[in-house]
Every structure is written in C-alpha cells, then in structure tokens.
Amino acid sequence: MTNAIRTLLDWPPNLRLVDLLSTWSHAPYLKRHRLGAIDARVRVVAIAFALASLAWIALDVATLSADLWPYFALSRIFVAVVLIRLAIEPGREPSRARVLTMLAIVLLTLMAIYGLSQFLLANVRLQGWTAINGDLYRALPLVVLACLGVFPLTTVEALVFAAATVGMVIGIHRALLDAHAIELYSMFWVFALITGVYLIGCAIQLYYMMNLAHRASHDPVTAALTRHSGIEVLDLHFRLACAQDVPLSVLFVRARELKSMADQIARGARDRALKELAAKLLALLRLSDVVIQWNDDEFVVILANTPTRGAQLVLGRLVDDWLRTHPEDAPVATGIGLAERKDDGALDWWQLIAFAEKRSRAVQVPGDAAQPQAVSTVRRT
C-alpha cells in the first residue's frame, strides 16, 4: 500500500511523509533550497502588497470621508515603506529564523491595517462604494491566509501562522467590536475551514520542492547525492564540526573493477551493479549519514560526529556485510579509506577527502575475501 501511494505521488524513496510535518529530519540540501525559496517568495509578496497598498489609497480617497481616509493613507504609506524595505534588504545566507521572521513581518503589517480599518469603520454607516471598501477590508485576513499558501511551510510552521492570524482576528473583533460569542464561534469555524485548504496548499508546495530538490541533488541511478550537492553538505558538516569541536569522519569507497568491466558487460548491468552497491551502502548506514557519489565508481560517506573508533566499526560492518561479489559473479576489487578531522589534523574538507582517498588506493579489499579484520589496516597508509 505504501509503495502504491509513493508511485501515485511520485514520492522520492528516501523522503518520508513526516518531512511535511517539521524540518527536524530534513537533509541540509533540502533545508537550503526551502529557505532560499521562502526568502525569494517573501520578497515578491512584500513588493506585491506594497504596490497594492499604495494603489488602495485612491479607493480610500474615493469612498471614505475626509476625516477618515488620511488615517488609512498614512498607515498604507507606512506599511508600503516597511514592505519595500523588507523586499530590498541585501541578500544573506538564509536561516530559518530569519526567513520566518520576514514572513511574520509581512503578516503583522497586513493585520495591522486590518485592525486599524475595523477600529475606524466600526461606527461608520457603510453603504454603496463605502460598503464595498469595508467588505474588502474585512476580507484581508482571508487574503493573508491565501498568500501564506504559496510558501513551502511545514505543517507545524503553517499552523503557527494560521493560529496567529485567526487569533488576531478574533482578538480584534472581541476587543474593538465587542462581538458576541456566537459570532466569534461562527468566525472561528469559517477560518478553520479556510485554514484546512491553506494547509493543503503549503503541503503541496513543500512536497514538490522536496521532489525537485531530491531530483536535482541525487544521482538518478544510485540515489546518492551528486558530487555538486555533496560538496555543499560536506562543507557544512566540516564547518559545524570545527565550530562545535566535534569529530567528523569520512570513508572513501572505490569500486575500481566496475570501470574496467564497462567493456565486458552491458552498460545496463554496470548501472545495476552501481545501484545495488549504493543501495546496500545506504541500508547499512545511519539515517544521519550521507552518501555522495564522488565519481562513477567512487563514493564518499560522511559520518557526522563520529570519532575514528566509531568509524572503524562502521567500516567493519561494510566490509563484513557489503563487499561481496558483483551480481554478475564478476569479482569487485574495492578499496576503502578512512580519515577523521581531529585525528588527521585536517584543515579543510578537501584535505580530509584527500587523506581518505589516498588510503583507499593503498588498501584493496577483494570482494570474496573481505573480512572484518581488514578494518585495522584500512585506517593506515
């Protein structure tokens, strides 16, 4: 049943439905793409609402009395300035706190206009064009929820913004308009229904972003990270390990004979061999470990917060359970090199990879003769 749903939705095999709920299990490449998308969309939405806010001044002048429209005009000019300033803020490396704060500022400025409009129009008799303008102001929270639906927010984030919006609307009606309980109850359920549609919109946005990011960042044959995406992840892990002074181990895995077998077996068989090797590698590692297809027949494994001893245990498991023979019964001579940031004194991730690659060239582990005791020799050049 699960496989059928995945096929129907074209769901990437290494992404889970729980990834729609929160970001705690998101891979670094997905976090970066998502935050970049939210940052860009916040700027576009801010510009759009700033221009709409300035254009709305003409409608206020035409439909409201002379003692009311100046207040609306001044508030709209202020909101437009805030939104434009937000949109043109110099771009920096987006962080979750920063982009969600930017989104919250857009939400608060629009809800501030809503609150001011309900206060100023509370005792005004609305008719004709004035009534139409008043209805547009009352619909502003719905516009806010519709706007939030274009962002790839997780369910938790979307619920927080929805709850804030609904809470402000009910608070405004309760404090400024002295609304009755039945009116507030009815309003709550209307917004609850709209929030359900809004949550679906956010989930769809996030799902397609995860799907596209996965396809752009993973090799289509092996499902491992591509070298370009892997370098970004490796650089992030190395910088975090240095900042927190924690160990970082990498394995450099070489399946040399696959390249030489290209002339002996069909290209499809070679792809199947690589796919099976990568699948077994992914299955034997922790969920937090990262596998990068460095070259056609070379893989880099990132073992975050793992000292040399722990990495040797992982390496032993790979030697014992994974390095066997090729599906076509052709032997696969594989070399594995291990390097650790602190023990090797690596100054950058390039040096760490170089240490591991050199050791993978020095040590060959035959597929049908692989034994766990090879672990201790792989560590040394």
C-alpha positions in Angstrom: 0.0 0.0 0.0 2.8 2.4 0.9 4.6 1.6 -2.3 1.4 2.2 -4.3 1.0 5.6 -2.7 4.6 6.5 -3.3 4.2 5.5 -7.0 1.0 7.5 -7.3 2.6 10.6 -5.8 6.0 10.1 -7.4 7.4 10.3 -3.9 11.2 10.1 -3.6 12.1 6.8 -1.8 14.4 8.4 0.8 11.9 11.2 1.7 9.1 10.5 4.2 5.7 11.9 4.8 6.8 13.1 8.2 9.1 15.5 6.4 5.9 17.5 5.6 5.3 18.0 9.4 8.5 19.6 10.5 12.1 20.2 9.5 13.9 18.2 12.2 14.7 15.4 9.7 15.3 17.5 6.6 18.6 17.0 4.8 20.9 20.0 4.6 20.3 20.4 0.8 16.5 20.4 1.3 16.8 23.0 4.2 18.9 25.3 2.0 16.6 25.0 -1.0 13.4 25.6 1.1 14.8 28.6 3.0 16.0 30.1 -0.3 12.6 29.7 -1.8 10.8 31.2 1.2 13.2 34.2 1.2 12.6 34.8 -2.5 8.8 34.5 -2.2 8.7 36.8 0.8 10.4 39.5 -1.2 8.0 39.1 -4.2 4.9 39.1 -1.9 6.2 42.1 0.0 6.6 44.1 -3.2 3.2 43.0 -4.4 1.4 44.0 -1.2 3.4 47.3 -1.0 2.2 48.3 -4.5 -1.3 47.1 -3.8 -1.3 49.1 -0.5 -0.3 52.3 -2.3 -2.9 51.8 -5.0 -5.6 51.2 -2.4 -5.2 54.8 -1.2 -7.1 56.0 -4.3 -10.0 53.8 -3.4 -10.0 55.1 0.2 -10.0 58.7 -1.0 -12.9 58.0 -3.4 -15.1 56.1 -0.9 -14.3 57.4 2.6 -14.9 60.7 4.2 -12.3 63.4 4.5 -11.9 62.7 8.3 -11.1 59.0 7.7 -9.1 58.5 4.5 -6.0 60.4 5.7 -5.5 57.8 8.5 -5.8 55.0 6.0 -3.4 56.8 3.6 -0.7 57.3 6.3 -1.0 53.8 7.5 -0.7 52.4 4.0 2.3 54.5 3.2 4.0 53.3 6.4 3.2 49.7 5.5 4.4 50.1 2.0 7.7 51.5 3.2 8.2 48.6 5.6 7.4 46.0 3.0 9.6 47.6 0.3 12.5 47.9 2.9 12.0 44.2 3.6 12.0 43.3 -0.1 15.2 45.1 -0.9 17.1 44.0 2.1 20.6 42.8 1.0 20.5 39.0 0.5 22.4 36.9 3.1 22.6 33.2 3.7 19.0 32.5 4.7 18.4 31.0 8.1 15.1 29.5 9.3 14.7 32.2 12.0 15.4 35.0 9.5 13.1 33.9 6.7 10.2 33.1 9.1 10.7 36.5 10.8 10.5 38.2 7.4 7.3 36.3 6.7 5.9 37.2 10.2 6.6 40.9 9.5 4.5 40.7 6.2 1.7 39.1 8.2 1.8 41.6 11.0 1.8 44.7 8.7 -1.3 43.4 6.8 -3.1 42.5 10.1 -2.2 46.0 11.4 -4.1 47.5 8.5 -7.0 45.1 9.2 -7.1 46.1 12.9 -7.0 49.8 12.1 -9.7 49.5 9.5 -12.1 47.7 11.8 -11.5 50.3 14.5 -12.0 53.3 12.2 -15.0 51.8 10.4 -16.8 50.4 13.5 -19.2 53.3 13.9 -19.4 54.3 10.2 -22.6 53.5 8.3 -21.4 51.6 5.2 -23.3 51.9 2.0 -22.6 52.0 -1.7 -18.9 52.1 -2.6 -18.0 52.6 1.1 -19.7 49.3 1.9 -17.6 47.6 -0.9 -14.4 49.1 0.5 -15.4 47.9 4.0 -16.0 44.4 2.7 -12.6 44.4 1.1 -11.0 45.3 4.5 -12.9 42.6 6.3 -11.6 40.1 3.7 -8.0 41.0 4.4 -7.3 38.1 6.8 -8.6 35.6 4.2 -6.1 37.2 1.7 -3.4 36.7 4.2 -4.1 33.0 4.6 -4.3 32.6 0.8 -1.0 34.4 0.5 0.7 32.1 3.1 -0.4 29.1 1.0 2.2 29.9 -1.7 5.1 29.2 0.8 6.6 25.7 1.3 5.9 25.7 5.0 5.9 22.6 7.1 2.6 21.7 8.8 3.9 22.9 12.2 5.0 26.3 10.8 1.8 26.7 8.8 -0.3 26.0 11.9 1.6 28.6 13.9 1.0 31.3 11.3 -2.7 30.3 10.9 -3.3 30.3 14.6 -1.7 33.7 14.9 -3.9 35.1 12.1 -7.1 33.6 13.5 -6.2 34.7 17.0 -5.6 38.3 15.9 -8.9 38.4 14.0 -10.9 37.1 16.9 -9.0 39.3 19.4 -9.7 42.4 17.2 -13.4 41.6 17.0 -13.6 40.8 20.7 -11.7 43.9 21.9 -12.7 46.5 19.3 -16.1 45.4 18.0 -17.4 43.7 21.2 -18.5 40.7 19.1 -20.9 38.2 20.6 -19.8 34.7 21.4 -21.9 33.1 18.7 -20.4 35.5 16.1 -16.9 34.6 17.3 -17.7 30.9 17.2 -19.0 31.1 13.7 -16.0 33.2 12.6 -13.7 30.6 14.1 -15.1 27.7 12.1 -15.1 29.7 8.9 -11.4 30.4 9.4 -10.8 26.7 10.4 -12.2 25.5 7.1 -10.1 28.0 5.2 -7.0 27.1 7.2 -7.5 23.4 6.1 -7.3 24.5 2.5 -4.3 26.7 3.3 -2.5 23.7 5.0 -3.1 21.6 1.9 -1.6 24.3 -0.2 1.5 24.6 1.9 1.9 20.8 1.9 1.7 20.7 -1.9 4.3 23.4 -2.2 6.7 21.7 0.2 6.1 18.3 -1.5 7.0 19.5 -4.9 10.0 21.3 -3.5 11.3 18.2 -1.8 10.7 16.2 -5.0 12.5 18.7 -7.2 15.4 19.2 -4.8 15.8 15.4 -4.5 16.0 15.0 -8.3 18.4 17.9 -8.7 20.6 16.7 -5.8 20.7 12.9 -6.3 22.1 10.7 -8.9 19.3 9.0 -10.8 21.0 5.6 -10.9 22.4 5.2 -7.3 20.1 7.7 -5.4 23.3 9.0 -3.7 24.0 12.7 -3.5 25.6 14.1 -6.6 29.1 15.5 -6.2 28.0 19.1 -6.5 25.3 18.8 -3.8 27.6 16.6 -1.7 30.3 19.2 -1.6 27.8 21.7 -0.1 26.8 19.2 2.5 30.4 18.2 3.2 31.4 21.9 3.6 28.5 22.5 6.0 29.4 19.4 8.1 33.1 20.4 8.3 32.3 23.9 9.4 29.9 22.7 12.0 32.4 20.2 13.3 35.0 22.9 13.6 32.7 25.3 15.3 31.5 22.7 17.8 34.9 20.9 18.1 33.4 17.5 17.4 34.8 14.7 15.3 33.9 14.2 11.7 34.9 11.0 9.8 34.7 10.2 6.1 35.0 7.0 4.1 36.3 6.9 0.6 34.9 3.8 -1.2 36.3 2.7 -4.5 34.8 0.0 -6.7 37.5 0.1 -9.4 36.7 -3.0 -11.3 33.3 -1.6 -12.4 35.0 0.8 -14.7 37.2 -1.8 -16.3 34.1 -4.0 -16.7 32.4 -1.4 -18.8 33.8 -3.1 -22.0 32.9 -6.6 -20.7 29.3 -6.2 -19.6 26.4 -4.2 -20.8 26.0 -0.6 -19.6 22.7 -1.5 -18.0 24.4 -4.3 -16.0 27.0 -1.9 -14.8 24.3 0.6 -13.7 22.5 -2.2 -11.9 25.8 -3.1 -10.1 26.3 0.5 -9.0 22.7 0.8 -7.9 22.9 -2.3 -5.8 26.2 -1.2 -4.2 24.8 2.2 -3.3 21.5 0.7 -2.0 23.4 -1.7 0.3 25.6 1.1 1.4 22.7 3.4 2.2 20.9 0.5 4.0 23.9 -0.3 6.3 24.4 3.3 7.4 22.6 5.5 9.9 19.8 7.8 8.7 22.0 10.8 9.6 25.0 9.5 7.5 25.4 11.0 4.0 26.5 9.1 0.9 27.9 11.1 -2.0 28.7 9.6 -5.5 32.1 11.3 -5.9 32.8 9.8 -9.4 31.2 7.0 -11.4 32.7 4.2 -9.3 33.7 6.2 -6.1 31.6 7.1 -3.1 32.2 9.4 -0.1 30.4 8.6 3.2 30.1 11.4 5.7 29.9 10.2 9.3 28.9 13.2 11.3 30.0 13.5 15.0 31.8 10.1 14.7 35.3 9.5 16.0 37.8 7.2 14.5 36.8 4.2 16.7 33.1 4.6 15.7 34.0 5.0 12.0 36.1 1.8 12.2 33.1 -0.1 13.5 31.0 1.2 10.5 33.8 0.3 8.2 34.0 -3.2 9.6 30.2 -3.6 9.1 30.6 -2.6 5.5 33.5 -5.0 4.9 31.6 -7.8 6.5 28.1 -7.3 5.0 28.6 -5.3 1.8 31.8 -6.0 0.0 31.0 -9.3 -1.6 30.8 -10.1 -5.3 29.2 -8.4 -8.3 25.7 -9.5 -9.2 27.1 -10.9 -12.5 29.5 -13.0 -10.4 32.5 -10.9 -11.5 34.8 -10.0 -8.6 34.7 -6.4 -7.5 38.0 -5.2 -6.0 37.2 -2.4 -3.6 39.4 0.0 -1.7 38.2 1.9 1.4 40.0 4.7 3.1 39.1 6.3 6.4 40.0 9.8 7.7 38.9 11.7 10.7 39.1 15.5 11.1 40.7 15.8 14.5 43.0 12.7 14.4 44.3 13.6 11.0 44.6 17.3 11.7 42.6 18.2 8.5 42.4 22.0 8.0 39.6 21.8 5.4 37.3 19.1 4.0 39.4 18.9 0.8 42.3 17.7 2.9 40.1 15.2 4.7 38.9 13.7 1.4 42.5 13.6 0.2 43.6 11.6 3.2 40.7 9.1 2.8 41.3 8.8 -1.0 45.0 8.1 -0.6 44.2 5.3 1.9 41.6 3.8 -0.4 44.3 3.5 -3.1 46.7 1.9 -0.7 44.4 -0.8 0.6 42.5 -3.2 -1.6 39.7 -5.4 -0.2 38.7 -8.3 -2.5 35.0 -8.9 -2.5 35.0 -12.6 -1.8 37.8 -12.4 0.7 36.7 -9.4 2.7 36.9 -9.9 6.5 36.3 -7.6 9.4 40.0 -7.7 10.4 40.8 -5.6 7.3 39.4 -2.6 9.2 42.6 -2.0 11.2 44.7 -1.9 8.0 42.4 0.4 6.1 43.0 3.2 8.6 46.7 3.4 7.9 48.5 4.5 4.7 
